[in-house]
């Protein structure tokens, strides 16, 4: 026979004996009433998560340890309940329901793909026609620059002599007309004028 799990109350009593404490002192240390501690020791009250956290902190264990003790003890008590055992035996196991229409979904998928491709083709044709229209030269009397350059470099038809280009007109350089005035080195001689009075004498 498998070993029956220890009850949480039994384990709590053993730890209280090892640490030489009593329900009154323990209740003050972990913040519970003395009645709540006594009910846990006789398995009349279950160890909840808040209580498991307090006991784990005080005795240096983990909260999972106390929760595991409580869960195992609860399962043992439930398995000994005859009324519950009859109810559990009368429950039928659920069966997986198979999906009935995977083939229809596969057929619908290619149809959707075909519609999507068909809708993409007119859009692609319209885009290609726009590109061709933008690339083609506009019909007007003017030629584009590249066409003019090609026409200028192409050889002309025979039978007509090309006209000679007019000779460039050479412009005479502009020379300013400057009149040079020669500066005299000496002052001009002043003619002597005789005194009329002295000449009469």
C-alpha positions in Angstrom: 0.0 0.0 0.0 1.3 3.4 -0.8 2.3 5.5 2.1 -0.4 8.0 3.1 0.6 11.6 3.0 1.3 13.5 6.2 -1.4 16.0 7.2 -0.4 19.6 7.4 -1.5 19.7 11.1 0.8 16.8 12.0 3.7 18.5 10.3 3.0 21.8 12.0 2.9 20.1 15.4 6.3 18.5 14.8 7.9 21.8 13.8 6.4 23.5 16.9 7.9 20.9 19.1 11.3 21.2 17.4 11.3 25.0 17.7 9.9 24.7 21.3 7.0 27.0 20.6 3.2 26.8 21.2 0.1 28.0 19.4 -0.2 31.1 21.4 3.4 32.3 20.7 3.2 31.2 17.0 -0.1 33.1 16.5 1.6 36.3 17.7 4.7 35.7 15.5 2.9 35.1 12.3 -0.1 37.4 12.8 -2.9 34.8 13.2 -5.4 34.2 16.0 -4.6 31.4 18.4 -7.8 29.7 17.4 -6.8 29.6 13.7 -3.4 28.0 14.7 -5.1 25.3 16.8 -7.6 24.4 14.1 -4.7 23.9 11.6 -2.9 21.6 14.0 -6.0 19.3 14.3 -6.7 19.5 10.5 -9.9 21.4 10.9 -8.7 24.4 9.0 -6.9 24.3 5.7 -3.6 26.1 5.0 -4.3 28.8 2.5 -1.8 30.6 0.4 -1.4 33.6 2.8 -0.9 31.1 5.7 1.6 29.1 3.7 3.6 32.3 3.1 3.7 33.1 6.8 4.6 29.6 7.9 7.3 29.4 5.2 8.9 32.6 6.4 8.8 31.6 10.1 10.1 28.0 9.8 12.5 28.6 6.9 10.6 26.5 4.3 8.9 27.3 1.0 5.2 28.2 0.4 5.0 25.4 -2.1 5.9 22.9 0.6 2.8 23.8 2.7 0.5 24.0 -0.3 1.7 20.6 -1.5 1.0 19.1 1.9 -2.5 20.5 1.9 -3.3 19.4 -1.6 -2.2 15.8 -1.0 -4.2 15.6 2.2 -7.3 17.0 0.4 -7.0 14.4 -2.4 -6.7 11.6 0.2 -9.9 12.8 1.9 -11.7 13.2 -1.4 -10.8 9.6 -2.5 -12.3 8.3 0.7 -15.6 10.0 0.0 -18.0 7.3 -1.3 -20.6 9.7 -2.5 -18.1 11.6 -4.5 -16.6 8.4 -5.8 -20.0 7.4 -7.4 -20.3 10.8 -9.1 -16.8 10.5 -10.5 -17.4 7.0 -11.9 -20.6 8.1 -13.6 -18.8 10.8 -15.6 -17.9 9.9 -19.2 -14.7 10.9 -20.8 -14.9 13.6 -23.4 -14.1 12.7 -27.0 -12.3 14.9 -29.5 -14.6 16.1 -32.3 -12.9 15.8 -35.7 -13.0 18.7 -38.1 -15.5 17.7 -40.9 -14.6 20.1 -43.8 -10.8 20.3 -44.4 -11.3 19.5 -48.1 -13.8 22.3 -48.7 -11.4 24.7 -47.1 -8.6 23.5 -49.5 -10.9 23.9 -52.5 -11.9 27.4 -51.5 -8.2 28.5 -51.1 -7.3 28.0 -54.8 -10.4 29.8 -55.9 -9.4 32.8 -53.7 -5.9 32.7 -55.2 -7.3 32.7 -58.7 -9.5 35.7 -58.0 -6.6 37.5 -56.4 -4.4 36.8 -59.5 -7.2 37.9 -61.9 -7.6 41.1 -60.0 -3.8 41.7 -60.1 -3.6 41.3 -63.9 -5.6 44.4 -64.9 -3.7 46.4 -62.4 -0.4 45.2 -63.8 -1.5 45.9 -67.4 -2.6 49.4 -66.5 0.7 50.1 -64.8 2.6 48.8 -67.8 0.6 51.0 -70.2 1.3 54.0 -68.0 5.0 53.3 -68.1 4.9 53.0 -71.9 3.0 56.2 -72.3 5.4 58.1 -70.1 8.4 56.6 -72.0 7.1 57.4 -75.5 7.8 60.9 -76.9 4.9 63.2 -77.2 3.5 63.8 -80.7 4.4 67.5 -81.3 6.3 69.5 -83.8 9.3 69.7 -81.6 11.9 66.9 -81.3 13.5 66.1 -78.1 17.1 67.1 -77.4 18.5 63.6 -78.0 16.7 63.4 -81.4 18.1 66.8 -82.5 21.6 65.7 -81.5 21.3 62.5 -83.5 20.0 64.4 -86.5 22.8 66.9 -86.4 25.5 64.1 -86.3 23.9 62.1 -89.1 25.2 62.5 -92.7 23.0 64.6 -95.0 21.5 63.4 -98.2 23.5 63.6 -101.4 22.6 66.0 -104.2 22.7 69.1 -102.2 25.9 70.8 -101.4 26.1 72.1 -97.9 26.1 75.8 -97.6 29.4 77.3 -96.6 29.3 78.9 -93.3 29.9 82.7 -93.4 33.3 83.8 -92.4 33.4 85.3 -89.0 33.7 89.1 -89.0 36.9 90.3 -87.4 36.3 93.3 -85.3 39.2 95.8 -85.2 40.6 96.4 -81.8 39.6 99.7 -80.3 42.6 102.0 -80.0 41.9 105.2 -78.1 43.0 108.4 -79.9 45.5 110.1 -77.6 47.2 113.5 -78.4 50.6 113.9 -76.9 51.7 117.3 -75.8 55.4 117.9 -75.7 56.4 119.6 -72.5 59.0 122.4 -72.9 62.1 122.0 -70.9 62.8 125.8 -70.6 60.5 128.7 -70.2 59.9 130.7 -73.4 62.1 133.8 -73.9 60.5 137.1 -73.1 61.4 139.8 -75.7 63.0 142.9 -74.3 61.1 146.1 -74.6 63.1 149.4 -74.8 62.1 152.3 -72.7 60.6 155.0 -75.1 61.8 157.8 -72.9 65.4 156.8 -72.9 65.3 156.2 -76.7 64.3 159.8 -77.3 67.2 161.2 -75.4 
